[in-house]
Amino acid sequence: MNSRDRFAPQVLPLIPRLRRYARALTGNAAAADDLVQDTLERALLKQALWREGSDLRAWLFTVMHNVFINQVRGAAASRTVPLDEALLQSVGGAVEAADRLEIRDLDAALQALPDEQRSVLLLVGMEQLSYDEAARVLGVPIGTVMSRLSRGRERLRRLMQGEPPVQPLKVVK
């Protein structure tokens, strides 16, 4: 059995996690599906770069993050799309109206975060990666992950409470 035959079966169980992360990054089901497909295509093409025995989940998140950043950089239009009603219904038919509004507010607040902060929040908070794993996925030092997470949490909290986000300091030359 060659390495390609061993690679695909290991990837298949990780697709739901990739889709969840993609959905949170893009805010749109169709864009998330496209991102997952692009990620899997890139992973299959670059599977020789993955070291067998290392964390495949973290490697796939790294591939997805890089594909997403490339797509964002190449996009001229805004990619923020409100959470669609179909997703709210799939979350559960018994979701109360107040809960739906809170989910929409959370989605809007997440989409309002800078990409760097949103990525760290999603990897650590939703996907439960360690700071070290998130740092490897994003290709940044662990201290950067911790500071982005702290700033992202604070900004998300302020947005959810209807407060204006703290403006970043201006660089003076």
Contacts in CASP RR format, 6 or more apart in sequence:
PFRMAT RR
TARGET T0000
AUTHOR 0000-0000-0000
METHOD contacts of the structure
MODEL  1
MNSRDRFAPQVLPLIPRLRRYARALTGNAAAADDLVQDTLERALLKQALW
REGSDLRAWLFTVMHNVFINQVRGAAASRTVPLDEALLQSVGGAVEAADR
LEIRDLDAALQALPDEQRSVLLLVGMEQLSYDEAARVLGVPIGTVMSRLS
RGRERLRRLMQGEPPVQPLKVVK
3 47 0 8 1.000
3 48 0 8 1.000
3 52 0 8 1.000
4 47 0 8 1.000
6 52 0 8 1.000
7 44 0 8 1.000
7 47 0 8 1.000
7 50 0 8 1.000
8 44 0 8 1.000
10 56 0 8 1.000
11 40 0 8 1.000
11 43 0 8 1.000
11 56 0 8 1.000
11 60 0 8 1.000
14 56 0 8 1.000
14 57 0 8 1.000
14 60 0 8 1.000
15 36 0 8 1.000
15 40 0 8 1.000
17 57 0 8 1.000
17 127 0 8 1.000
18 36 0 8 1.000
18 39 0 8 1.000
18 40 0 8 1.000
18 60 0 8 1.000
18 61 0 8 1.000
18 64 0 8 1.000
19 32 0 8 1.000
19 33 0 8 1.000
19 36 0 8 1.000
20 126 0 8 1.000
20 127 0 8 1.000
21 61 0 8 1.000
21 64 0 8 1.000
21 122 0 8 1.000
21 123 0 8 1.000
21 126 0 8 1.000
21 127 0 8 1.000
22 31 0 8 1.000
22 32 0 8 1.000
22 33 0 8 1.000
22 35 0 8 1.000
22 36 0 8 1.000
22 39 0 8 1.000
22 64 0 8 1.000
22 68 0 8 1.000
23 29 0 8 1.000
23 32 0 8 1.000
23 87 0 8 1.000
24 110 0 8 1.000
24 118 0 8 1.000
24 122 0 8 1.000
24 126 0 8 1.000
25 32 0 8 1.000
25 35 0 8 1.000
25 64 0 8 1.000
25 68 0 8 1.000
25 118 0 8 1.000
25 119 0 8 1.000
25 122 0 8 1.000
26 32 0 8 1.000
26 35 0 8 1.000
26 68 0 8 1.000
26 79 0 8 1.000
26 81 0 8 1.000
27 80 0 8 1.000
27 81 0 8 1.000
27 83 0 8 1.000
27 107 0 8 1.000
27 111 0 8 1.000
28 79 0 8 1.000
28 81 0 8 1.000
28 84 0 8 1.000
29 84 0 8 1.000
29 86 0 8 1.000
29 87 0 8 1.000
31 79 0 8 1.000
31 81 0 8 1.000
35 64 0 8 1.000
35 67 0 8 1.000
35 68 0 8 1.000
35 71 0 8 1.000
36 64 0 8 1.000
38 67 0 8 1.000
38 71 0 8 1.000
39 60 0 8 1.000
39 63 0 8 1.000
39 64 0 8 1.000
39 67 0 8 1.000
42 63 0 8 1.000
42 66 0 8 1.000
42 67 0 8 1.000
43 50 0 8 1.000
43 59 0 8 1.000
43 60 0 8 1.000
43 63 0 8 1.000
46 63 0 8 1.000
50 56 0 8 1.000
50 59 0 8 1.000
55 133 0 8 1.000
58 129 0 8 1.000
58 133 0 8 1.000
58 136 0 8 1.000
58 137 0 8 1.000
61 123 0 8 1.000
61 127 0 8 1.000
61 129 0 8 1.000
61 137 0 8 1.000
62 136 0 8 1.000
62 137 0 8 1.000
62 138 0 8 1.000
62 139 0 8 1.000
65 119 0 8 1.000
65 137 0 8 1.000
65 138 0 8 1.000
69 115 0 8 1.000
72 79 0 8 1.000
72 115 0 8 1.000
80 111 0 8 1.000
82 104 0 8 1.000
82 107 0 8 1.000
82 108 0 8 1.000
83 103 0 8 1.000
83 104 0 8 1.000
83 107 0 8 1.000
83 108 0 8 1.000
88 95 0 8 1.000
88 100 0 8 1.000
88 103 0 8 1.000
88 104 0 8 1.000
91 103 0 8 1.000
95 103 0 8 1.000
105 160 0 8 1.000
106 160 0 8 1.000
108 159 0 8 1.000
109 156 0 8 1.000
109 159 0 8 1.000
109 160 0 8 1.000
110 118 0 8 1.000
110 121 0 8 1.000
110 122 0 8 1.000
110 156 0 8 1.000
111 118 0 8 1.000
112 159 0 8 1.000
112 165 0 8 1.000
113 121 0 8 1.000
113 152 0 8 1.000
113 155 0 8 1.000
113 156 0 8 1.000
113 159 0 8 1.000
116 138 0 8 1.000
116 148 0 8 1.000
117 148 0 8 1.000
117 149 0 8 1.000
117 151 0 8 1.000
117 152 0 8 1.000
117 155 0 8 1.000
118 152 0 8 1.000
119 138 0 8 1.000
120 134 0 8 1.000
120 138 0 8 1.000
120 145 0 8 1.000
120 148 0 8 1.000
120 149 0 8 1.000
120 152 0 8 1.000
121 149 0 8 1.000
121 152 0 8 1.000
121 153 0 8 1.000
121 156 0 8 1.000
123 129 0 8 1.000
123 133 0 8 1.000
123 134 0 8 1.000
123 137 0 8 1.000
123 138 0 8 1.000
124 130 0 8 1.000
124 131 0 8 1.000
124 134 0 8 1.000
124 145 0 8 1.000
124 149 0 8 1.000
129 137 0 8 1.000
131 142 0 8 1.000
131 143 0 8 1.000
131 145 0 8 1.000
131 146 0 8 1.000
131 149 0 8 1.000
132 142 0 8 1.000
134 145 0 8 1.000
135 141 0 8 1.000
135 142 0 8 1.000
135 143 0 8 1.000
135 144 0 8 1.000
135 145 0 8 1.000
138 144 0 8 1.000
138 145 0 8 1.000
140 148 0 8 1.000
154 166 0 8 1.000
155 165 0 8 1.000
155 166 0 8 1.000
158 164 0 8 1.000
158 165 0 8 1.000
158 166 0 8 1.000
159 165 0 8 1.000
END
